[in-house]
Amino acid sequence: MSISTRRGDDGATELMFGRRVAKNHPRIIAGGAVDELNSALGLARAADTQNSVSEFIAAVQEDLVVLMGDIATLPEDLPRYKAAGFEVFCVERVQKLDARVASIEEKEITFKGWVFPGASSDIFAAHLDHARTVCRRAEREVLMLQDELNEAIRIYLNRLSDVLWLLAREREVKE
């Protein structure tokens, strides 16, 4: 089967369970922003030559795949989604991020002024900053659906951007 099905040539695409929507539907835009975040995290992970947080980033990427499944499922299809064995995004995933924030903040990293990504010449930190800004955009796109999605998704993206900011600052301190 070819990846090029031509089914999207009409400007529509599919959500879960074959529901066709326009490619500019809020769910497609939000899912696309999260997909872009996943790619930005992949760049950061590839640039982590010290393997300091590669495992953590990989776990976040797995979380994002689950999150995208929720975004791609209309509320009326949620029972079907669960019955098919798909995992619904839950607040426990946010707790992992809270723990990471606490562990970094224990190190009492201080910072004054604005962040200038790339100023430290650390490519990994710069990729983390880029992923953080993509995460903020994904969060804004998800907010367009906040009445239709569980709040754990919104909270997770908000917290993830905090973690990415902290990870970049932590890395810059090590340089």
Backbone as a chain_set.jsonl record, in Angstrom:
{"seq": "MSISTRRGDDGATELMFGRRVAKNHPRIIAGGAVDELNSALGLARAADTQNSVSEFIAAVQEDLVVLMGDIATLPEDLPRYKAAGFEVFCVERVQKLDARVASIEEKEITFKGWVFPGASSDIFAAHLDHARTVCRRAEREVLMLQDELNEAIRIYLNRLSDVLWLLAREREVKE", "coords": {"N": [[0.838, -1.178, 0.0], [0.576, 2.181, -0.84], [1.897, 5.19, 0.594], [0.96, 7.442, -0.49], [-2.088, 8.075, -0.919], [-3.844, 9.763, -2.102], [-6.212, 10.535, -1.056], [-6.4, 12.825, 0.407], [-6.343, 14.877, -1.341], [-8.527, 16.437, -1.803], [-8.59, 18.235, 0.223], [-9.378, 17.283, 2.636], [-9.09, 15.122, 5.52], [-8.617, 12.25, 7.672], [-9.95, 11.623, 10.898], [-9.806, 9.576, 13.853], [-11.463, 6.456, 13.42], [-12.399, 6.856, 10.86], [-13.659, 9.293, 10.444], [-14.129, 11.992, 8.423], [-12.678, 15.144, 7.986], [-12.054, 18.639, 7.336], [-8.743, 19.675, 6.429], [-8.011, 21.889, 7.804], [-9.392, 21.786, 10.131], [-9.967, 22.315, 13.622], [-9.077, 20.117, 15.227], [-7.261, 18.805, 13.583], [-5.38, 20.791, 13.216], [-4.483, 21.157, 15.885], [-3.54, 18.554, 16.445], [-1.549, 18.404, 14.512], [0.217, 20.371, 15.429], [1.07, 19.19, 17.804], [2.292, 16.948, 16.723], [4.363, 18.202, 15.358], [5.733, 19.161, 17.58], [6.562, 16.726, 18.637], [8.412, 16.009, 16.669], [10.274, 18.122, 16.98], [11.186, 17.511, 19.52], [12.412, 15.13, 18.886], [14.6, 16.059, 17.417], [15.957, 17.395, 19.475], [16.53, 15.23, 21.141], [18.229, 13.751, 19.477], [20.356, 15.488, 19.445], [21.346, 15.332, 21.961], [24.112, 14.574, 22.964], [25.323, 13.744, 25.264], [23.566, 12.033, 26.317], [21.912, 12.768, 28.42], [19.224, 13.31, 28.904], [17.866, 11.811, 27.099], [16.361, 9.447, 27.396], [14.252, 10.354, 28.961], [13.099, 12.229, 27.179], [12.293, 10.48, 25.145], [10.281, 9.097, 26.493], [8.466, 11.174, 26.854], [7.825, 11.636, 24.177], [6.439, 9.285, 23.64], [4.243, 9.738, 25.302], [3.125, 11.857, 23.894], [2.193, 10.629, 21.577], [0.048, 9.131, 22.549], [-1.489, 11.26, 23.447], [-2.036, 12.539, 20.984], [-3.719, 10.656, 19.862], [-6.009, 10.95, 21.441], [-6.703, 13.572, 20.703], [-7.363, 13.16, 18.061], [-9.774, 11.891, 18.172], [-13.175, 12.168, 18.1], [-15.574, 13.407, 20.519], [-17.949, 11.834, 20.544], [-16.982, 9.43, 19.665], [-15.384, 8.465, 21.63], [-16.133, 6.321, 23.487], [-15.92, 4.154, 21.737], [-13.24, 4.334, 21.05], [-11.995, 3.726, 23.499], [-13.001, 1.111, 23.817], [-11.697, -0.124, 21.74], [-9.266, -0.472, 22.779], [-7.478, 1.582, 22.994], [-5.426, 3.864, 24.761], [-6.518, 6.328, 26.988], [-5.584, 9.656, 27.506], [-4.148, 10.616, 30.589], [-4.106, 12.206, 33.853], [-2.012, 11.273, 35.408], [0.22, 11.24, 33.835], [0.996, 13.874, 33.816], [1.997, 14.111, 36.348], [4.51, 12.892, 36.212], [5.931, 14.854, 34.885], [5.767, 16.929, 36.74], [7.345, 15.838, 38.745], [9.809, 15.876, 37.458], [10.229, 18.636, 37.14], [10.479, 19.356, 39.847], [12.834, 17.953, 40.53], [14.774, 19.234, 38.988], [14.54, 21.872, 39.866], [15.435, 21.604, 42.462], [18.127, 21.833, 42.238], [18.608, 24.443, 42.244], [19.037, 26.266, 40.096], [19.833, 29.347, 38.793], [18.588, 32.185, 37.036], [18.611, 35.136, 35.144], [16.857, 37.685, 33.438], [15.996, 37.623, 29.893], [15.719, 34.687, 27.855], [18.034, 33.721, 25.402], [17.949, 31.749, 22.955], [20.438, 29.54, 21.844], [22.545, 31.182, 22.488], [24.417, 30.161, 24.228], [25.841, 28.495, 22.665], [25.297, 25.829, 22.782], [23.969, 23.262, 21.161], [22.079, 21.353, 21.872], [20.681, 22.543, 24.05], [19.613, 24.679, 22.636], [17.903, 23.316, 20.87], [16.123, 22.272, 22.756], [14.965, 24.659, 23.628], [13.712, 25.435, 21.258], [11.867, 23.334, 20.975], [10.35, 23.906, 23.22], [9.05, 26.301, 22.469], [7.51, 25.39, 20.347], [5.933, 23.656, 21.764], [4.445, 25.447, 23.322], [2.915, 26.623, 21.309], [1.46, 24.403, 20.456], [0.012, 23.981, 22.762], [-1.595, 26.286, 22.732], [-3.127, 25.75, 20.455], [-4.479, 23.437, 21.255], [-6.044, 24.536, 23.228], [-8.128, 25.6, 21.787], [-9.832, 23.534, 21.641], [-10.623, 22.981, 24.174], [-13.072, 22.515, 25.476], [-13.788, 20.085, 24.535], [-11.834, 18.228, 25.035], [-10.061, 16.263, 27.481], [-8.889, 17.789, 30.477], [-6.318, 17.084, 31.243], [-4.666, 16.988, 29.043], [-4.258, 19.663, 28.251], [-3.044, 20.633, 30.596], [-0.772, 19.0, 30.695], [0.696, 19.829, 28.404], [1.214, 22.484, 29.102], [2.797, 22.114, 31.395], [4.886, 20.636, 30.271], [6.197, 22.512, 28.651], [7.334, 24.084, 30.627], [9.125, 22.229, 31.757], [10.835, 21.79, 29.581], [11.983, 24.323, 29.309], [13.355, 24.468, 31.747], [15.113, 22.263, 31.476], [16.734, 23.15, 29.367], [17.96, 25.386, 30.57], [19.288, 24.088, 32.637], [21.107, 22.563, 31.19], [22.644, 24.571, 30.004], [23.906, 25.619, 32.226], [25.618, 23.56, 32.869], [27.464, 23.761, 30.873]], "CA": [[0.0, 0.0, 0.0], [1.35, 3.408, -0.957], [1.601, 6.274, 1.529], [0.275, 8.458, -1.286], [-3.415, 7.536, -1.256], [-4.542, 10.831, -2.813], [-7.502, 10.804, -0.399], [-6.369, 14.175, 0.948], [-6.258, 15.867, -2.416], [-9.708, 17.308, -1.752], [-8.467, 19.138, 1.366], [-9.909, 16.626, 3.831], [-8.305, 14.026, 6.074], [-9.408, 11.435, 8.585], [-9.724, 11.452, 12.325], [-9.993, 8.173, 14.217], [-12.708, 5.802, 13.024], [-12.788, 7.242, 9.521], [-14.393, 10.573, 10.374], [-13.433, 12.924, 7.536], [-12.795, 16.566, 8.314], [-11.147, 19.504, 6.575], [-7.382, 19.696, 6.965], [-7.869, 23.032, 8.698], [-10.249, 21.554, 11.284], [-9.18, 22.534, 14.846], [-8.427, 18.893, 15.708], [-6.119, 18.539, 12.715], [-4.381, 21.824, 13.534], [-3.912, 20.826, 17.199], [-2.766, 17.326, 16.297], [-0.356, 18.738, 13.733], [1.147, 21.104, 16.298], [1.662, 18.201, 18.715], [3.184, 16.147, 15.887], [5.558, 19.032, 15.16], [6.435, 19.128, 18.865], [7.214, 15.425, 18.705], [9.595, 16.104, 15.792], [11.247, 19.022, 17.62], [11.789, 16.734, 20.608], [13.316, 14.179, 18.245], [15.849, 16.788, 17.135], [16.648, 17.609, 20.751], [17.04, 13.933, 21.587], [19.372, 13.413, 18.624], [21.453, 16.404, 19.776], [21.772, 15.06, 23.334], [25.286, 13.715, 22.833], [25.673, 13.234, 26.59], [22.47, 11.153, 26.715], [21.495, 13.186, 29.752], [17.762, 13.25, 29.043], [17.3, 11.126, 25.933], [15.339, 8.506, 27.853], [13.103, 11.168, 29.38], [12.469, 12.769, 25.977], [11.619, 9.368, 24.475], [9.042, 8.848, 27.242], [7.554, 12.273, 26.515], [7.344, 11.382, 22.822], [5.404, 8.254, 23.761], [3.063, 10.428, 25.844], [2.527, 12.679, 22.842], [1.462, 9.752, 20.665], [-1.231, 8.873, 23.221], [-2.196, 12.544, 23.423], [-2.542, 12.769, 19.62], [-4.864, 9.775, 19.676], [-7.17, 11.62, 22.056], [-7.069, 14.73, 19.883], [-7.919, 12.673, 16.796], [-11.007, 11.165, 18.439], [-14.304, 13.028, 18.447], [-16.201, 12.987, 21.778], [-18.925, 10.756, 20.348], [-16.261, 8.201, 19.368], [-14.539, 8.102, 22.765], [-16.399, 4.946, 23.956], [-15.371, 3.246, 20.722], [-11.79, 4.461, 21.202], [-11.641, 2.939, 24.681], [-13.327, -0.294, 23.54], [-10.689, -0.629, 20.807], [-8.045, -0.702, 23.548], [-6.59, 2.74, 22.998], [-5.262, 4.49, 26.064], [-6.961, 7.713, 27.114], [-4.573, 10.455, 28.195], [-4.56, 10.782, 31.983], [-3.383, 13.181, 34.663], [-0.795, 10.663, 35.941], [1.337, 11.624, 32.96], [1.409, 15.202, 34.272], [2.764, 13.919, 37.583], [5.904, 12.623, 35.832], [6.542, 16.148, 34.566], [5.91, 17.644, 38.012], [8.516, 15.272, 39.423], [11.011, 16.353, 36.758], [10.373, 20.043, 37.527], [10.984, 19.386, 41.223], [14.226, 17.485, 40.583], [15.649, 20.271, 38.415], [14.493, 23.05, 40.728], [16.245, 21.315, 43.658], [19.506, 22.219, 41.934], [18.63, 25.895, 42.428], [19.6, 26.952, 38.935], [19.319, 30.722, 38.752], [18.614, 32.794, 35.72], [18.082, 36.5, 35.12], [16.628, 38.245, 32.112], [15.371, 36.822, 28.847], [16.487, 33.596, 27.258], [18.426, 33.896, 24.017], [18.311, 30.409, 22.502], [21.651, 29.448, 21.037], [23.602, 32.073, 22.978], [25.452, 29.376, 24.909], [26.432, 27.651, 21.623], [24.957, 24.433, 23.042], [22.913, 22.92, 20.209], [21.039, 20.621, 22.597], [19.875, 23.53, 24.766], [18.861, 25.439, 21.629], [16.808, 22.445, 20.419], [15.141, 22.235, 23.835], [14.228, 25.925, 23.572], [12.831, 25.381, 20.098], [10.775, 22.425, 21.332], [9.511, 24.632, 24.183], [8.176, 27.249, 21.769], [6.546, 24.576, 19.606], [5.02, 23.155, 22.791], [3.524, 26.549, 23.664], [1.951, 26.763, 20.208], [0.572, 23.241, 20.54], [-0.89, 24.263, 23.888], [-2.6, 27.266, 22.274], [-4.033, 25.073, 19.516], [-5.311, 22.537, 22.055], [-7.023, 25.361, 23.94], [-9.285, 25.793, 20.914], [-10.67, 22.348, 21.823], [-10.636, 22.671, 25.602], [-14.376, 22.019, 25.906], [-13.982, 18.746, 23.984], [-10.732, 17.349, 25.441], [-9.87, 16.245, 28.932], [-7.977, 18.862, 30.878], [-4.964, 16.568, 31.423], [-3.897, 17.316, 27.838], [-3.871, 21.075, 28.363], [-2.111, 20.755, 31.719], [0.467, 18.333, 30.301], [1.457, 20.688, 27.486], [1.684, 23.627, 29.874], [3.887, 21.665, 32.242], [6.001, 20.217, 29.43], [6.979, 23.686, 28.242], [8.14, 24.454, 31.796], [10.211, 21.256, 31.863], [11.794, 22.039, 28.498], [12.719, 25.539, 29.67], [14.284, 24.119, 32.819], [16.159, 21.386, 30.941], [17.67, 23.976, 28.59], [18.757, 26.175, 31.501], [20.163, 23.147, 33.328], [22.194, 22.201, 30.268], [23.525, 25.732, 29.838], [24.709, 25.752, 33.458], [26.653, 22.528, 32.815], [28.471, 24.12, 29.863]], "C": [[0.889, 1.249, 0.0], [0.944, 4.404, 0.118], [0.811, 7.37, 0.821], [-1.066, 7.908, -1.781], [-4.235, 8.499, -2.11], [-5.9, 11.175, -2.191], [-7.556, 12.218, 0.169], [-6.319, 15.264, -0.097], [-7.428, 16.847, -2.404], [-9.685, 18.26, -0.562], [-9.041, 18.562, 2.649], [-8.966, 15.516, 4.269], [-9.168, 13.293, 7.086], [-8.954, 11.57, 10.024], [-9.84, 9.953, 12.608], [-11.37, 7.705, 13.753], [-13.288, 6.349, 11.725], [-13.579, 8.522, 9.392], [-13.591, 11.555, 9.538], [-13.731, 14.357, 7.939], [-11.83, 17.343, 7.421], [-9.777, 19.52, 7.239], [-7.119, 20.91, 7.849], [-8.85, 22.96, 9.876], [-9.403, 21.738, 12.554], [-8.482, 21.281, 15.388], [-7.194, 18.557, 14.866], [-5.011, 19.541, 13.008], [-3.707, 21.509, 14.867], [-3.047, 19.573, 17.11], [-1.483, 17.564, 15.527], [0.674, 19.479, 14.563], [1.82, 20.154, 17.283], [2.624, 17.297, 17.953], [4.487, 16.914, 15.625], [6.391, 19.083, 16.442], [7.191, 17.816, 19.007], [8.49, 15.419, 17.853], [10.671, 16.993, 16.398], [11.935, 18.31, 18.778], [12.75, 15.678, 20.052], [14.646, 14.822, 17.894], [16.65, 17.013, 18.415], [17.277, 16.307, 21.234], [18.272, 13.53, 20.778], [20.589, 14.281, 18.955], [21.988, 16.187, 21.192], [22.937, 14.079, 23.323], [25.734, 13.129, 24.169], [24.632, 12.23, 27.097], [21.947, 11.484, 28.11], [19.983, 13.087, 29.951], [17.091, 12.529, 27.875], [16.174, 10.176, 26.316], [14.063, 9.249, 28.261], [12.362, 11.705, 28.158], [11.712, 11.67, 25.23], [10.295, 9.045, 25.175], [8.009, 9.937, 26.957], [6.988, 12.062, 25.114], [6.266, 10.297, 22.817], [4.12, 8.845, 24.317], [2.344, 11.204, 24.747], [1.746, 11.844, 21.832], [0.088, 9.423, 21.258], [-2.104, 10.13, 23.172], [-2.791, 12.818, 22.04], [-3.728, 11.86, 19.313], [-6.128, 10.368, 20.255], [-7.644, 12.788, 21.197], [-7.781, 14.282, 18.609], [-9.231, 11.911, 16.962], [-12.103, 12.139, 18.852], [-14.966, 12.519, 19.731], [-17.182, 11.825, 21.621], [-18.266, 9.409, 20.042], [-15.394, 7.719, 20.531], [-14.861, 6.711, 23.326], [-15.823, 3.889, 23.0], [-13.844, 3.198, 20.801], [-11.302, 3.583, 22.363], [-11.868, 1.452, 24.432], [-12.308, -0.932, 22.602], [-9.338, -0.841, 21.503], [-7.062, 0.445, 23.542], [-6.583, 3.378, 24.379], [-5.715, 5.952, 26.016], [-5.913, 8.459, 27.936], [-5.047, 10.771, 29.607], [-3.617, 11.719, 32.741], [-2.108, 12.585, 35.278], [0.428, 11.005, 35.093], [1.866, 13.01, 33.33], [2.299, 15.062, 35.501], [4.23, 13.597, 37.298], [6.631, 13.932, 35.536], [6.741, 16.969, 35.84], [7.133, 17.151, 38.769], [9.806, 15.764, 38.778], [11.274, 17.817, 37.093], [11.004, 20.121, 38.912], [12.451, 18.975, 41.287], [15.191, 18.521, 40.008], [15.697, 21.49, 39.334], [15.26, 22.847, 42.028], [17.687, 21.76, 43.471], [19.704, 23.721, 42.034], [19.37, 26.627, 41.317], [18.988, 28.35, 38.889], [19.478, 31.28, 37.349], [18.004, 34.179, 35.812], [17.898, 36.934, 33.68], [15.966, 37.273, 31.158], [16.304, 35.727, 28.366], [16.795, 33.966, 25.818], [18.893, 32.539, 23.497], [19.523, 30.441, 21.571], [22.801, 30.284, 21.548], [24.733, 31.296, 23.643], [26.232, 28.501, 23.926], [26.204, 26.165, 21.868], [23.751, 24.08, 22.179], [21.76, 22.176, 20.888], [20.116, 21.585, 23.332], [19.027, 24.34, 23.78], [17.691, 24.616, 21.087], [15.73, 22.325, 21.487], [14.312, 23.517, 23.84], [13.273, 25.959, 22.382], [11.626, 24.49, 20.396], [9.823, 23.103, 22.316], [8.56, 25.584, 23.464], [7.132, 26.513, 20.929], [5.497, 24.032, 20.574], [4.004, 24.228, 23.174], [2.484, 26.745, 22.554], [0.961, 25.601, 20.223], [-0.442, 23.436, 21.663], [-1.986, 25.244, 23.463], [-3.607, 26.62, 21.326], [-4.988, 24.135, 20.254], [-6.374, 23.327, 22.812], [-8.265, 25.649, 23.093], [-10.282, 24.641, 21.075], [-10.925, 22.042, 23.297], [-11.98, 22.164, 26.122], [-14.622, 20.583, 25.452], [-12.918, 17.747, 24.428], [-10.606, 17.343, 26.954], [-8.753, 17.214, 29.305], [-6.543, 18.379, 31.075], [-4.081, 16.914, 30.223], [-3.381, 18.744, 27.913], [-2.822, 21.257, 29.452], [-0.759, 20.152, 31.353], [1.312, 19.246, 29.402], [1.991, 21.921, 28.201], [2.892, 23.239, 30.719], [5.109, 21.264, 31.426], [6.837, 21.414, 28.986], [7.843, 24.183, 29.399], [9.353, 23.531, 31.921], [11.267, 21.519, 30.798], [12.623, 23.284, 28.778], [13.772, 25.212, 30.73], [15.428, 23.227, 32.321], [17.195, 22.174, 30.143], [18.553, 24.804, 29.517], [19.734, 25.285, 32.263], [21.37, 22.788, 32.453], [23.17, 23.365, 30.109], [24.411, 25.941, 31.059], [25.849, 24.748, 33.444], [27.765, 22.891, 31.843], [29.539, 25.014, 30.433]], "O": [[1.846, 1.336, 0.77], [-0.222, 4.457, 0.51], [0.082, 8.131, 1.457], [-1.176, 7.364, -2.88], [-5.2, 8.099, -2.76], [-6.645, 11.997, -2.725], [-8.642, 12.753, 0.39], [-6.258, 16.448, 0.234], [-7.326, 17.954, -2.934], [-10.638, 19.009, -0.349], [-9.176, 19.275, 3.644], [-8.147, 15.033, 3.486], [-10.315, 13.672, 7.326], [-7.763, 11.624, 10.329], [-9.961, 9.156, 11.678], [-12.319, 8.487, 13.706], [-14.5, 6.316, 11.508], [-14.12, 8.806, 8.323], [-12.475, 11.914, 9.915], [-14.876, 14.728, 8.197], [-10.912, 16.774, 6.831], [-9.665, 19.395, 8.459], [-6.117, 20.954, 8.563], [-9.103, 23.967, 10.537], [-8.233, 21.355, 12.564], [-7.395, 21.387, 15.956], [-6.193, 18.073, 15.396], [-3.836, 19.178, 13.045], [-2.483, 21.587, 14.968], [-1.939, 19.543, 17.646], [-0.444, 16.99, 15.851], [1.874, 19.245, 14.421], [3.01, 20.296, 17.566], [3.667, 16.919, 18.487], [5.574, 16.338, 15.666], [7.62, 19.049, 16.385], [8.34, 17.804, 19.451], [9.519, 14.888, 18.27], [11.854, 16.659, 16.339], [13.134, 18.488, 18.992], [13.771, 15.371, 20.667], [15.699, 14.205, 18.053], [17.869, 16.842, 18.434], [18.423, 16.292, 21.683], [19.246, 13.026, 21.337], [21.726, 13.851, 18.765], [22.984, 16.801, 21.575], [22.771, 12.9, 23.635], [26.447, 12.126, 24.198], [24.793, 11.648, 28.17], [21.586, 10.593, 28.879], [19.521, 12.807, 31.057], [15.878, 12.633, 27.693], [15.152, 10.11, 25.634], [12.95, 8.826, 27.947], [11.133, 11.645, 28.103], [10.609, 11.905, 24.737], [9.3, 8.751, 24.512], [6.818, 9.652, 26.834], [5.798, 12.285, 24.888], [5.292, 10.39, 22.07], [3.028, 8.501, 23.863], [1.115, 11.21, 24.677], [0.743, 12.308, 21.29], [-0.916, 9.437, 20.547], [-3.3, 10.061, 22.89], [-3.927, 13.281, 21.937], [-4.64, 12.251, 18.584], [-7.193, 10.302, 19.641], [-8.844, 12.969, 20.991], [-8.698, 14.955, 18.136], [-9.746, 11.347, 15.997], [-11.965, 12.852, 19.846], [-14.924, 11.319, 20.006], [-17.236, 10.935, 22.47], [-18.911, 8.365, 20.146], [-14.742, 6.679, 20.429], [-13.926, 5.968, 23.624], [-15.306, 2.86, 23.434], [-13.239, 2.138, 20.636], [-10.348, 2.816, 22.234], [-11.03, 0.625, 24.791], [-12.079, -2.14, 22.659], [-8.387, -1.328, 20.892], [-5.938, 0.308, 24.025], [-7.602, 3.423, 25.068], [-5.338, 6.704, 25.118], [-5.421, 7.947, 28.941], [-6.201, 11.147, 29.81], [-2.492, 11.979, 32.316], [-1.203, 13.339, 35.636], [1.548, 11.048, 35.602], [3.056, 13.282, 33.172], [3.253, 15.822, 35.667], [5.104, 13.993, 38.069], [7.798, 14.099, 35.89], [7.767, 17.63, 36.0], [7.868, 17.94, 39.362], [10.785, 16.038, 39.473], [12.423, 18.202, 37.308], [11.957, 20.871, 39.122], [13.231, 19.584, 42.019], [16.31, 18.661, 40.499], [16.761, 22.068, 39.555], [15.695, 23.823, 42.641], [18.387, 22.032, 44.447], [20.825, 24.217, 41.925], [20.213, 27.488, 41.567], [17.768, 28.505, 38.941], [20.372, 30.9, 36.593], [16.992, 34.373, 36.486], [18.695, 36.585, 32.809], [15.444, 36.235, 31.565], [17.525, 35.841, 28.464], [15.93, 34.464, 25.098], [20.076, 32.209, 23.58], [19.611, 31.253, 20.65], [23.931, 30.117, 21.089], [25.883, 31.734, 23.619], [27.188, 27.834, 24.323], [26.845, 25.328, 21.233], [22.641, 24.546, 22.436], [20.599, 22.352, 20.516], [18.895, 21.458, 23.245], [17.868, 24.649, 24.056], [16.606, 25.154, 20.867], [14.543, 22.279, 21.161], [13.097, 23.472, 24.035], [12.152, 26.457, 22.493], [10.49, 24.86, 20.098], [8.612, 22.892, 22.246], [7.384, 25.663, 23.817], [5.993, 26.968, 20.816], [4.315, 23.957, 20.239], [2.82, 23.929, 23.331], [1.313, 27.003, 22.833], [-0.237, 25.799, 20.025], [-1.615, 23.091, 21.519], [-3.158, 25.058, 23.792], [-4.802, 26.91, 21.391], [-6.168, 24.052, 19.914], [-7.485, 22.837, 23.013], [-9.337, 25.913, 23.637], [-11.443, 24.765, 20.685], [-11.394, 20.954, 23.63], [-12.015, 21.446, 27.121], [-15.554, 19.934, 25.926], [-13.079, 16.544, 24.222], [-10.997, 18.298, 27.625], [-7.806, 17.424, 28.547], [-5.626, 19.2, 31.072], [-2.876, 17.111, 30.379], [-2.202, 19.0, 27.666], [-1.828, 21.956, 29.253], [0.284, 20.727, 31.666], [2.511, 19.406, 29.629], [3.11, 22.355, 27.929], [3.892, 23.956, 30.75], [6.241, 21.519, 31.836], [8.065, 21.329, 28.951], [8.961, 24.65, 29.18], [10.47, 23.991, 32.16], [12.463, 21.475, 31.085], [13.826, 23.304, 28.518], [14.927, 25.626, 30.625], [16.58, 23.422, 32.708], [18.392, 21.9, 30.23], [19.757, 24.917, 29.287], [20.874, 25.678, 32.508], [22.503, 22.722, 32.931], [24.384, 23.161, 30.083], [25.548, 26.395, 30.93], [26.933, 25.039, 33.948], [28.884, 22.393, 31.966], [30.461, 25.408, 29.718]]}, "num_chains": 1, "name": "protein.A"}
